[in-house]
Amino acid sequence: MGGMISLFILLLTILFHISLLPNSVTAVNPSGFSMKIFHRDSKESPLYPGDHLTQEERFERLIQQSKNRARYIGRKISSLNNSINALFPVTYDGSGSYVAAVGIGTFVGPEPYKRHYLMVDTGSPLTWIQCQGATSSFPQQQPLYPATSSSTYQPLRCNRRRMGTIENPDCYPGLCDDQGMCTYERSYEDGTSTTGKLAKEKFTINSDYRRLESFIIVMGCGLNQVNMAGSQPEVFSGTLGLSGGSKSLVKQLNLGKFEYCLRPYRDGMDGTHTYLRFGSDTRLDREVRQAYRTPLFNYGEQYYYLVLEDISVNGSRVGFQRRDFQYRVSTGRGGCIIDSGASVSRMRESLFDRVAEKVTEYFERFGLNPVTPSPFKYTLCFLRRIKPFVYPTITFHFQDAAFFLHGHDEDTAFKILPNYFCLGIIREPESDNAPYHVMFGAMQQARKRILHNVAGKSLYFAEEDCRNDYPNSI
């Protein structure tokens, strides 16, 4: 008997120590966690295009990514506004700036989950991935996700009542296939579309690279992606949805907030990474520092909007009125979208031209005049001369908070090339009919710790050298 008791105690001791291992999986629905993310063009990224690209070619890629992103947002908002029964669109666009690795499902074998890369998208209300059995899909390097082989994959049933309504709160109203399973679907005017099934599935992430976190969320299993771009196999397989929608990762896990600290584009390509933090892992609201707060809106549970009141160049206001950037609920158009998925900010041409006039006036004092026509896709570029000059601070005056793009950190406001420098904002032609006035992109968000307090409807930001964004201590 004594030997049995000793063996029992030994087993308990072993189990106790195993539970303390840094890679042990924690409980479902954690209060907070952090995900390692990296720029798609950094050397650490699986999407790294290689050293053969010149700096000018990299900048052209960033511009094209921002252009694709603008078209993507335009289609999504237009589709939402033009359909009474429109659901939040979920589509692949390939223009996102940051990617994250996630483990999906539960499998027998040496790898308990399938590793996939997902685009981090603050404008997507659903996390989704292309699944095996798809009748049409865009090419990707990883095999399509084998959903039905995962022991934790649970397709959602519609649970129809007598009158044909749906009582399952995890499903989209009105979308149910012939087998009584919940679905999602979206089509666009340009002929692209995505449809699939809704399911609950287990996700595992390596939080801080010191502990694993796992949780169950509703995701989209894409089975029919039509006319979506991509002739070459992509490394990523879908999207990590972080919008304010009810099925976004933030809302499903009831985390309430998320945070990031982005590197400037010149630093972000050297292989460094940063962290996407959720819930109790966010730092800005726990550390003593000067932080600014501005209201955050989520019209249609899709994109995050800010109230932009004016813009100044080196302290000289352009003189905009709040109505110049106003979002109109009746039309679903206008406003200022903050979007980390857009590489570069964009602005309607009637507004951009007034900002460009102020920037031009500033550089005239140094004998610098715009190069016409512009040698790049940026509208306002200047030839760099040996004669010294100082970059201006450009300020976005949001409601109750000024967002400074400091002149001494010129790469948040200007694209710096060997012989030129350009204002880092894309001029959006009125003919493009974009539904927003301003899209505030990742380039302008660099060197700030930015916290989306979704539950509190506020955006907080503070100055920070994001090269020091290390994992939280546990």
N, C-alpha and C positions, 0 to 999 in steps of 0.2 A: 504493500500500500504506500509506504514511504517513497518507493521509487516512482510510482505513478504520480504522486503529488509533486515530486521534484520535477518530473518531466512536464507536468501541467504548468508549473511555475516558469519553467524554461521557455515553453511555448508562448506564454503570455508576455514574457520579457522580450522575446524576439519580435512578436507582433507589435509591441509598444514601440520598439526602436524603428521598425519598418515604417510605422505611422509618422515618424518624425523625419523621414528622409526628405530632402528638398524637392524631389521630383514626384512626391505623392500627390494624387489628385484630390482636390478639396471638394467641398459640398456644392450641390447645384445652386444656381443663382447667387453668386458671391456678391458681397457688398461693394467690392471694387477690385479692379485688376488693371494691368498695364500690358500693352502689346507693342512689340518692336516693329517699327515701320521704317521704310527707307524710300528715298526718291527713286522713281523708275529709271533715271539716267545715272544713278550713282554706281560706283564700281561694285558695291555690295548687292545691287539689285540683280535679280535673275533676268531683268529686261535690259541690262546694260548693253548699249550698242557697240561698245569697243572703243579703243583709243584712236580709231581711224577718223573719227569725226572732228572737224575743226571747231573752235569756239563759236564761229559764225554759224556753222551747221547745227550745233546744239541749240543756239538761240532760235534758229529757224524752226527746229523741231518743237521748241516750247511754244512758239507762236502758233504753229499748226495744231498742237494739242489744245491750246486755248480756243482756237477757231472751231475745232470739232466739238469741244465742250459747249461752246455757245450755241451751236446748232442743236446739240443734244438737249440742252435746257429749253431752247425755244420750242422744239417738237413736243417735249413733255408738258410744258405749260399750255401750249396751244391745244394739245389733245385733251388735256384736263378741262379746259374752258369750253371746248366745242362739243362735249358729250355729256348729256345729262347723267348717264350711268357710268361715267368714266371712273376707272379705278386708278390708283397711283401707278404710273407706268414704270415698268422695270425692264430696262434694256441695256445692252452692252454697247459702250461707245469707245472704249480703248483710249480715252484721253486723260484719264485720271493721273495725278502726279505721284501718289504714294500707294504702296502695296503692303499687304500684311500676310503672313503665313498662318494658316489655321489647320487644325486637325478636325476632320468631319467623320462622324459615324463611329461604329464599334464593330471590329472584325477579329476573327480568329487568326493568329499567326504572330510573327515577330513584330509587326507594326499594328497596334490596336486601333489605329484610325488611318484615314487617307489624308495625306498632306496636300493642300492646295493653296495657291496664292489668289487672294481676292483684292480687287481695287477698293480702296477706302473712299467712300462716297458720302459726303454730308448731304447730298441731294437725293439719295435713294431711300425709299421707305421700306424696302424689303431686301433681306439678304438672300441671294439666290446663286445657284450653280447649275451648270449643264450636266444632265444625267444620262446614264446609259439608256438606250432605247429611244433616244431622240431621233425623230424623223428628219430633222434638219438642225444643224448646229454650226457655229463658227469654229474653225480649226484651233486646237489647243495642244500643247505639248504633253500635258498629263492625260492619261486615259479618262474618258468621261466617268463621272462619279457613279459607282455601282450601288445605287441607293437600296435596291431590294435585297442586297446581300448584307446590309448592315442590320445588326440585331436591334438597334435603337431607332431605326427609321419607321415612323408611324404616319402613313398617309391619313389625312383628315377627312372624315365623313361629314356630309352635309346635314345629316339628321333632319330630314324633311318632316314637317308637320302636315296635318291634313290639308291646310290651305296652301301648301307649297312653299311656305316660308322656311328660312334656315335658322335653327336655334343654336348652332355652333358658333360661339363668339370669335373663334379663331379664323373663321372663313370670311371671304368677301361676299357680301349680300348679292344674291342673284347668280353666282357662278358655281355651277355644279354639273358634273358630267353625267353620262347615261348610267354609270355604275354607282352614282350617289357620292362621288368623291369631290372634295373642294378643289377648285382650280383658280388660276389667275390668267389673265390675258391682256394684251395690249397691242394695238396696231397704230401706225402713223401714216401721215399723208405721203411720206416719201417711200412707202412700200415696205419698211422694216416692221417686224413684229416679233413678239415672244409670247409663248403660252406654255403652261405646264401645270403641275399639281402642287398643292400646298401640303406640307408635311411637318411633323415635329421631328427634330433630329438633334443628336448630341454634338456639341462643338467643344473642342479642347484647344486651349492656347497656352503657350509657354510664358506665363506672366513673369516679367523681369528676368527671365532665363534662370530663375531660382525655384520656381514652383509651377506646377500645372494647375490650371483652372478648367473646370468643365461645367457645362450648362446645357439645358435643352431649350431650343427656340423653334418658332415656326419659320420655315424657310420655303423658298420656291425651288422646285425641281424642274428646271427648264427642259422641255421635250420638243420644242419646235421654235427655233430661232430662224427667221427668214430675212434674207437680204442684208444681213449684218456684216459690217466691214471686217476685213482681215483675210488676206490671201495666204499669209504665212502663219504657221502654228504659233499661237500665243502661249506665254507661260501662265498667265492667269486664267481662271476658269469661271469667274463671275464677279459679284459685287458684295461688299460688306456695307449694308445699308445703315446710315447713321442719321437720317432725317428725323423730324419730329413725328412721323407717322406712327400709328399704333403698332405696326409690325416691325419697326426699326429695332436694332439691337438695344438702344438706349431705353426705349419704352418697354420692350418685352421683359427685360431684366430689372426694370424699375430702378435703374441706376441714377436717373435724374440729371446727370451731367457728364460731360467728357471734356478732355483738355489735350492740347498738343503744343509743341514749341518747335517751329520749323526753322531749318537752316536757310541762309540766303543761297541763291542758286549757284553762286561760285563755290561755296563751301560744300553744298549738298551733293556734289559730284565726286567727292574724294573718298567715297566709301563709308562715310559716317552715317549713323542712323539716329533716330529719335524715338520717342515713346508716345503712344496714344493711350491716355489714361482715362479710366472710368470710375464713377462713384467715389468711394472713400479713398481711392488711390490718387485723386487729383491733388495738386500741390498748391495752386494759387490761393485757394481759400483756407489753407492751413499754415501758410508761411507769412512772416511779417515782411511786407513790401508794399510799395505804392501801386495800387491797382485802380483801374478806371472801369466804370460800369456804364453800360448803355442798354436800353431796352432791346429785346430780341423777340421777333415775331415769326410765326410759323403758319402763314396763310395756306389753307388747303392741306395742312399736315405734310408739306413737301419741303420747300426750301426755307432757309433761315434768312430773314430780312432784318436790316438795320435802318434806322431813321437817319439819313444823311442830310445835313442842313446846309453845309457850305464847304468849300475847299480853299486853302490859301497856299501861296507860294512865297517862301521866305518871309512870312508874316503878313503879306499883302493879300487880303481876301479877294476872291473872284467876284463875290457879290450875288451868289445864288440865293434863291428863296427855298424854303422847305418844300413848297409845292412843285419846284422844278424836278425833285426826285420822288415825289409822292407816289405811293402805291395806291391804286384805285381798286377797291374790292369789287365794284360793279363790273369792271372789265377784266380783272385779273392781270393787269399790266402795270408796268412801272416799278419803282422802288429800287432798293440797293440790296442785292443778294451777296451774302458772304459765303464763299465756296472754296474750300481747300482743294477740291478736285480740279479747279481751273488754274493752270500754271501762271497765267498773266491776267491782270485786270483788264476789263473792257468797259467802254463808256460810249453812250450815244454821241454821234458826231456833233450835234448842236451844243452839247455840254462840253465835249472834249475840246472843241475849238476855242472855247472861252478859257479853259485851263491852259491850252497850248499858247494862247496869246500872252498870258501872264509869265509863262516859262520863257518864252522868246524875249519878252521885255527884260527879264532878269539877266539873261546871258548877253544881251546887247552891251551891257556895261563892261564886259570883258572882251568886246570885239568879236563875239561869236554869233554867227547867224545860221539859221537852219539850212541844211543841205537840200536843195531841190533839183530834181526829184529825189526823194529819200532812197538811199541805196538798199534799204531793207523794208520788210513789211511793216515796221514801225513807222508811223506817220511823221513824227518829229525827231529828227536826228541832227547832230552837230559834229563837225570835224574837230577832233582833238588837236590842239596846238601845243607847242612847247611852252608858250606863255602860260603862267599859272592862273588858275581860276578856282572858284569854290562852288561846290554843288549846293543848291538851295535845299532847305527843309520844306517838304510838301506835307501839308496837314489836312487830313480828312476830319471835318468837324461833325462827328456824330452827336446825337442827342445826349447831352450831359457829359460828353467825353471827347477829347481831342486825340486822334490817332496820328502820331508823328512818324513820318518817314524822314529820318534825320539826314542832313547833308553829309555828315561825317560817316554815315553808313549808306553811302550813295547807291549800293546795289539793291536796296529795297525800292527805290524810286526810278532808277535808271539802269538800262542795260549797257554795260561797259564793254566795249570792243577794243581791239588794238589801236585802231585809228579813228573810231567814232564812239559817241555815246548817244543813246536814244531815250526819250521818255518812255518808261516801262508800262505804258497803258496803250491798249489797242483801240483805235478809232472805229466804232461800230457804225457802218453806214445806215442811214435812216431806211434805205430801201430793203435792208435785211429784216426789218420789222421784228426785231428782237423784243420780247415781252418785258424786259427789264430796262432800267436806265443805266445802272452800274452793276457790274459783276466784280466784286472785290476778291482778287485771286491770291494764290499762295505766295507769289513773289512779294506782294505788299504786306503779307502777314508775317514775314520772317523777322527774326530777332524780337519776337514777342511771345510770351506765354499766354495762350488764349483759351479761355474756359467758356464753353457753351453750357450755361445753367438752364437746361431745357425746362425743368420743373419750375424754376423761378422766373422764367421768361426774361433772362438777362444774359448779356455777354460781358465777360470781364477780360481785361488784358493788362499786361505789365511788361516793362522793358526787361529783356533777359538775353544773355549770350547763350544761345541754345546749344552750343557745343558742350555745355556742362550738364546736359540732360541725361542724368544717370538713373539707373533703376532705384526704386524705393528700397530702403532697408526693411527687412522683415523681422 
